[in-house]
Amino acid sequence: MRVDEFRTGLRAWLDEHDLRPVHDGGLDGELAQLSRVRRALFEAGWMRRGWPEHAGGLGGPVILRAVLGEEVMARNLADPGLYTLIEVLAPTLIRYGSPDAVAFVPTLLAGEETWCQGFSEPGAGSDLAALSTRAVRDGDAWVIEGQKVWTSLAQFAERCVLLARTGGPGHRGISAFLMDMDSPGITVRPIKTMHGRDEFAEVFLDGVRVPAARMLGAEGQGWEIAMSILPDERSSCFWQRITYLYTRLDRLLAEAPAASERQIGEAYLDLHAVRSRSRLTQHRRDRGETLGAETSIDKVLLATAEQCLYDTAREALPGVVEYGSSSWQEEYLYSRAATIYGGTAEIQRNIIAKRLLSLGDE
Ligand SMILES: Cc1cc2nc3c(=O)[nH]c(=O)nc-3n(C[C@H](O)[C@H](O)[C@H](O)COP(=O)(O)OP(=O)(O)OC[C@H]3O[C@@H](n4cnc5c(N)ncnc54)[C@H](O)[C@@H]3O)c2cc1C
């Protein structure tokens, strides 16, 4: 199916099927809305386009997924962060997972499940290769001991893409798993973000048994798998987020008609820069190119544009962030996380300097 044909058909379908949110806010409501949107789009086939058939899709160009995300965000049908999680985890799971693991992808597409990403630990964030959660083989299972932190949506998730150490120190000793979150031995303790939501959590793993067939890739291939997930987390999942940010810029123009051209111009230029960059990335992915270190540029541009937009809102709507009760305050606070999640701004700049510009060690 061609992009223009897909977009025209999708728009007509969305005009006929009212999927606007009916919830009254809050994370539970937003997750329920996301499930509702995904289920409807899956049943109508839109959500399956661009995904391989063996993972529950209908095949076709990968770029159709970005077009779908764009149309969903332009109508504000789902939270952009929640919507994009599938683009972060599912492509790598399909690439490396056993048939047993890949069989779960349709549950994500159809909005039946939520997944989380168990990478960061109290002693391993930027230095992810230092992670110390251990997995030890015991018969036909791996037994996991350790702790994860900042695991987004862990308390809602049915499954977790988990990194654990199966070998010696460093990145070569790491393996990846698809772990069921209702396995005995998992304790999830939600953490409140500064924008007031229990969005991420500490996850304690105490003798958790994960079947051997749920290892992703081979033993010791976990770093390679993480390096496949991170470029998606730092680039290809942004297309819909950028559309969402444009809807916020439109809202700002409507609510602050007296905002200066300089204020609005800066926010617009930053958004336009990341959209242009992201368009290139979407097309590269569509051509089947492997994404890598260059996606750190997308991540820096996205974080810069998002923070500039909300800084502009704060300036143009005095008091709305400090004293307001509108969503500007919550969104402003969340925008501060854009330079942290998926790898901090400093780490992205290190990657750009070292790997892309060959400027040597930091
Ligand atoms: C909203 C949100 C959601 C998240 N969701 C998840 C999730 O679902 N799963 C998950 O696994 N993790 C998640 N994270 C965690 C995120 O990946 C980490 O916070 C991030 O990688 C940074 O690690 P850290 O917090 O341990 O900070 P640290 O690595 O301790 O860094 C602290 C500071 O030191 C700087 N720094 C560290 N090393 C260097 C260096 N070499 N050069 C220059 N500066 C350096 C950093 O830039 C940062 O400013 C989430 C974080 C946020 C904010």
The ligand as a MOL file (V3000), in Angstrom:
LIG
                    3D

  0  0  0     0  0            999 V3000
M  V30 BEGIN CTAB
M  V30 COUNTS 53 58 0 0 0
M  V30 BEGIN ATOM
M  V30 1 C 11.2910 9.9120 32.2800 0
M  V30 2 C 12.3280 8.8270 32.3160 0
M  V30 3 C 11.9980 7.5430 31.9270 0
M  V30 4 C 12.9780 6.5290 31.9640 0
M  V30 5 N 12.5740 5.2540 31.6160 0
M  V30 6 C 13.4860 4.2550 31.6680 0
M  V30 7 C 13.0800 2.9120 31.3550 0
M  V30 8 O 11.9340 2.6530 31.0110 0
M  V30 9 N 14.0110 1.9310 31.4520 0
M  V30 10 C 15.3030 2.1720 31.8140 0
M  V30 11 O 16.0770 1.2400 31.8400 0
M  V30 12 N 15.7100 3.4290 32.1520 0
M  V30 13 C 14.8270 4.4750 32.0850 0
M  V30 14 N 15.2090 5.7500 32.4270 0
M  V30 15 C 16.5470 5.9760 32.9410 0
M  V30 16 C 17.5030 6.6740 31.9810 0
M  V30 17 O 17.8750 5.8390 30.9280 0
M  V30 18 C 18.7000 7.1370 32.8250 0
M  V30 19 O 18.2260 8.1040 33.7440 0
M  V30 20 C 19.8080 7.7350 32.0000 0
M  V30 21 O 20.4030 6.7640 31.1630 0
M  V30 22 C 20.9010 8.3790 32.8850 0
M  V30 23 O 21.3700 7.4910 33.8410 0
M  V30 24 P 21.3920 7.9030 35.3910 0
M  V30 25 O 20.0510 8.4420 35.7500 0
M  V30 26 O 21.9070 6.7410 36.1490 0
M  V30 27 O 22.3810 9.1320 35.4790 0
M  V30 28 P 23.9870 9.0420 35.5560 0
M  V30 29 O 24.4830 8.1060 34.5060 0
M  V30 30 O 24.3790 8.7970 36.9640 0
M  V30 31 O 24.3890 10.5220 35.1320 0
M  V30 32 C 24.3190 11.6260 36.0560 0
M  V30 33 C 24.8300 12.8510 35.3380 0
M  V30 34 O 26.2050 12.6530 34.9560 0
M  V30 35 C 26.3720 12.8520 33.5700 0
M  V30 36 N 27.3480 11.9160 33.0370 0
M  V30 37 C 27.4560 10.5930 33.2990 0
M  V30 38 N 28.4720 10.0470 32.6040 0
M  V30 39 C 29.0200 11.0560 31.8750 0
M  V30 40 C 30.0960 11.1290 30.9380 0
M  V30 41 N 30.8200 10.0440 30.6060 0
M  V30 42 N 30.3750 12.3290 30.3700 0
M  V30 43 C 29.6430 13.4360 30.6710 0
M  V30 44 N 28.6110 13.4260 31.5610 0
M  V30 45 C 28.3140 12.2490 32.1450 0
M  V30 46 C 25.0140 12.5960 32.9680 0
M  V30 47 O 24.8430 13.2550 31.7250 0
M  V30 48 C 24.0670 13.1480 34.0370 0
M  V30 49 O 23.9420 14.5360 33.8970 0
M  V30 50 C 14.2830 6.8000 32.3900 0
M  V30 51 C 14.6180 8.1080 32.7660 0
M  V30 52 C 13.6630 9.1050 32.7270 0
M  V30 53 C 14.0430 10.4960 33.1530 0
M  V30 END ATOM
M  V30 BEGIN BOND
M  V30 1 1 1 2
M  V30 2 1 2 3
M  V30 3 2 2 52
M  V30 4 2 3 4
M  V30 5 1 4 5
M  V30 6 1 4 50
M  V30 7 2 5 6
M  V30 8 1 6 7
M  V30 9 1 6 13
M  V30 10 2 7 8
M  V30 11 1 7 9
M  V30 12 1 9 10
M  V30 13 2 10 11
M  V30 14 1 10 12
M  V30 15 2 12 13
M  V30 16 1 13 14
M  V30 17 1 14 15
M  V30 18 1 14 50
M  V30 19 1 15 16
M  V30 20 1 16 17
M  V30 21 1 16 18
M  V30 22 1 18 19
M  V30 23 1 18 20
M  V30 24 1 20 21
M  V30 25 1 20 22
M  V30 26 1 22 23
M  V30 27 1 23 24
M  V30 28 2 24 25
M  V30 29 1 24 26
M  V30 30 1 24 27
M  V30 31 1 27 28
M  V30 32 2 28 29
M  V30 33 1 28 30
M  V30 34 1 28 31
M  V30 35 1 31 32
M  V30 36 1 32 33
M  V30 37 1 33 34
M  V30 38 1 33 48
M  V30 39 1 34 35
M  V30 40 1 35 36
M  V30 41 1 35 46
M  V30 42 1 36 37
M  V30 43 1 36 45
M  V30 44 2 37 38
M  V30 45 1 38 39
M  V30 46 1 39 40
M  V30 47 2 39 45
M  V30 48 1 40 41
M  V30 49 2 40 42
M  V30 50 1 42 43
M  V30 51 2 43 44
M  V30 52 1 44 45
M  V30 53 1 46 47
M  V30 54 1 46 48
M  V30 55 1 48 49
M  V30 56 2 50 51
M  V30 57 1 51 52
M  V30 58 1 52 53
M  V30 END BOND
M  V30 END CTAB
M  END
